[in-house]
């Protein structure tokens, strides 16, 4: 007879447990500082960043579209994929998708204007190779996007239950 606990695990549950196991093995006390969702975010967004760069190469390098248009289209595709993967695999959100998607769009627009157009296109306009400028902008946006996704887009909206007060520890 199959073990029901194993048969009801989803791929998302296994991904989370794997991230928790990896973080638990981090040295030098990092296991207490790095949340498993950070590792999940890094893996998911590392993958979607690769998708972003591949699409940028296709649109600009092969199709000859302008850098600003290539960056924009690749960015929209990659961040749509990032939303779905982070919502499902990393943050396990069951909140209504419409509100989260709306908040995510605002976060992404701010990110796009500040880091993609501001930093990425600005560095490319100054003569830095467009892949390298995109990598530098990506480092800035990673910090911003993780904090926004964890504490704004996918934050836990359940009310915090007050902890029962404990009797003071009295020793004689």
N, C-alpha and C positions, 0 to 999 in steps of 0.2 A: 504494500500500500504506500503511495507516495506521501512524502512529508508535506502537509498542507502549507506550512510556513514557507517552504521553499517554492511551492507552485504559485503562491500569490504574490511573490516578489516581482516587482516590475524592473525593467532595465534602469529606470530612474532611481529606484531604491538601491539597487546594486551599485550604481554610480556613486550615490551618496555614501554608502558604507565603505566603498573603496577610498573615497576622498578622506573620510574619517580615519581609516586605518593608516593611510599615508601620513596624514597630519599628526597622528598619535606617535609616529616614529621619528618625528623631526627632533634634531639634537638641540642642545644648549637652551632648553626651555622654550624653544620656538613653538612646540606643540601646545603651549598655553596661550601663545600670542596670535597664532595664525588660525583663523576659523576655517573649517572645511569648505565653507562656501567660497572662500577666497581661492582655494586650490581649484574648485569646480569652475569658478569664473575664469581663472587663468587658462584652464584647459579648453573650455568652450570658446572663450574669446580669442585664444591663440588660434584655434581652428578657424573661426569666422574671420579673423584678421588675415589668415592665409587665403580664404575665399575672396576677401576684399582685394588683396594684392593681385591675385590671379585674374580677377575681373578687371582691375585697373590695367593690367598688362594687356589683356584682350582688347579692351575698349580703346586705350590710347596707343599701345605699342603695335597692335595688329590692325585695328580698324581705323586708326588715325583720328579719333575724336579728340577734341581739345581736352587738356588736362582737367579743367574745372568740371566738364561734363562727365568725363570718365570717372573722376573721383566721386562725384555725386551719385551716379548710377550704381557704382560698385559699393559705395557706402550704404545706400538704401537697402540693397540686397543683403549685404552682410549683417546689418543691424536688425533687419527683420528676422533673419535666421537666428541671430544672437538672442533676441527676445523670446522666441519659441523655445530654444534649447535651454536657456537659463530659467525660464518660467517652469518648464517641465522637469528638467534633470537636476538643477542646482537649488532652486528656491522652493520647489514643490508647491507652487501657489495654486490655490483653489478659489481664489477671489474672482469676482467677475472680470473677465478679460477686457471688456470695453473700457472701464475706468483705468485699469493698468496700462492698456495700450495708449490711451490719451495722455497719461502722465509720462509714459515712456517716450512718446513723440516729442513732448516738450523738452525732456532731458536730452534727447538725441539732437533736436534743433539747436539747443544751447551748445552741445558738444560740437556739432558740425560747424557752427559759426566761429566758436572760439578756437578749437583745435585743428579741425580739418582745413577750413578756409584760412583762418588766422595764422596758425603755425605752419601747417603743411603746405598750403599754396604760397604762403609768404616766403618760406624757405626756398621753394621751387622757383619763385619769381626772382629771388636773390641769386639764383644760379646753382643751387644745390640739386643734385640728381633727384628726380621725382620719387623714386623708390626710397631713397634715404630720407628725404623730407617727410615722406609718409610714415616711415618707421619712427622718427623722432616725435611726430605728432601723435602717433599711436601710443607711445609711452606716456605722454601727458593725458591722453584721453582714457587710458586704462585706469588710472587712479580715480579720475572723476567718475567714470562709468560704474566702477565697482561700488563706490560709496553711494552713488545715486540709486543703483539697483537694490542694494542691500537695505538702505534706510529710507528710501522714498518710494520707488516703484513696487518692490515686493515686500515691503515691511509688514510685519505681523500686526494685523489690526485687531486682534483679540484683546479685550480689556484685560489689564493687568489685575490679577486677583491680589488683594492685600494679604501679606503674610501674617499668620497669627503671631501675636506677641508672645514671646517666651518669658517665662519667669526668670528673673535675674539669678545668676549662678551664685548662690550663697554658700560659702564654705566656713565651717567653724574649726 
